[in-house]
Amino acid sequence: MTQALLPRRADAATVVCLFVVTLMLIPARMIIRGLPLALSVANVLALIAALMWLCAQLTRTLGAAKGRNPVRTALALYVASCAASYGYGTYGYLPSDELNLADHAIVLVLANAGLALAVCDGIRVRERLDFVLKAIVVAGALMSLVGAGQFLFNLDLTQYMQIPGLRFVIEDKFIFDRNAMRRVAATAGHPIEFGVICAMIVPLAVHYGFRARELGRPALRWWLCAGAIGMGLMFSVSRSAILGLAGVGIVLMLGWPARRRIQAVVVLAGFLAVMKVVSPGLLGTIFGLFGNFFNDSSIGYRTHDYAFAGQEMAKHLWLGRGMGTWYAPKYQVFDNQYIQGAIDTGLIGVTIFLGMFVCAFVCALRARYLSAEPGVRELGLTLAACLVAPVLGAATFDLLSFAIVSGLAFLLVGATGALLRMANDERRPAHLPLQVSGRTMEVTR
């Protein structure tokens, strides 16, 4: 048997792919029965990945990266700020419902940050990173097909997803109405979340489509995935999704060569023409979301309580009132993660949260700058573009309250750290030793 046919040993990328599949294809409202905390299968896998990362950092034989990395530092600061907020909030008296939610919130912080660290330090070669990112694209396309069934045929496949050992935490529908137009959530918790997810991952599908064509490999599969994800974005009928896509497009257009920009504009025009045929009133509804921006009732609802939010922030300015303790329907919903975070974790917490994404964005562009390999350079630009969607989306809804979009956002943050390590290793002179899991190895090029 040749080496190429030998089975590959499971690694961090394997666990992360399982996380991606369970996160995106199992309905977001399904949790594991019998647990004291409301945790999904993906949450448990993220905690397992976090434990694996910790064990790997305590040994020298498991292949995990060690040493400084800006993404690792940003994630450590994020966890520390959340822990400080949790400690501050639980130091005094908390009602039992808020205490339970604070416990749940800190567990999710450890899960998401641990998953990002597992990606950052556990994925050491680009082929495995591509494996994870391609899994996101394929799962996103399948998720979008579920949304297409909901939008076009009013067929909700999630109602048939009865999985042993799991239960729906709430029985709300996945199909909504907006301006006499259906808007759908697919397997996500809400159409806004679904739309922002699509805006966040469509650059990955486009990236692999272009890369396959450049390498002379079949590219149609990736263009079909990109089309399905773009279709899902439109079917969410979400202003947040369009804003996220606009931000993504600006970053890509600034980094792409002129020829690719022209191709992208032509493809976008063709896609909009197809959407006009598939659903004649859809484009008008979406354009209307922006044409009536200042008269939209949803905008007024989002902004009318900013003065009240400022009063709540001032009560616990630096560390907040405690992770997860401000929740609906007990308290006012702000539909803004930055305001929500400022109340929950204070100015320190929300600043570090935003700084983590800025750090990941810079790391992705830094990897692009350092590498001479076209695949790494293009992937760096793509990851930077992907991260724009959750940063903008966090200003329009409470992003961390939704499991799929927050899990994917942290995964992509970890991916930028992994890519930066690869770019740094690529530039390391051949005569210098490379540190791998605490052992010194000579690099052969």
Salt bridges, closest charged atoms under 4 A:
ASP11 OD1 - ARG128 NH2 2.87
ASP97 OD2 - LYS330 NZ 3.33
GLU98 OE1 - ARG321 NH1 3.48
GLU98 OE2 - LYS330 NZ 2.93
ASP121 OD2 - ARG72 NH1 3.09
ASP121 OD1 - ARG421 NH2 2.85
ASP130 OD2 - ARG126 NH1 3.43
GLU214 OE1 - ARG211 NH1 3.07
GLU214 OE2 - ARG260 NH2 2.46
ASP296 OD2 - ARG239 NH2 2.56
GLU312 OE2 - LYS315 NZ 3.07
GLU373 OE1 - ARG126 NH2 3.03
GLU378 OE1 - ARG260 NH1 3.82
ASP425 OD2 - ARG124 NH2 3.96
ASP425 OD1 - ARG428 NH2 3.53
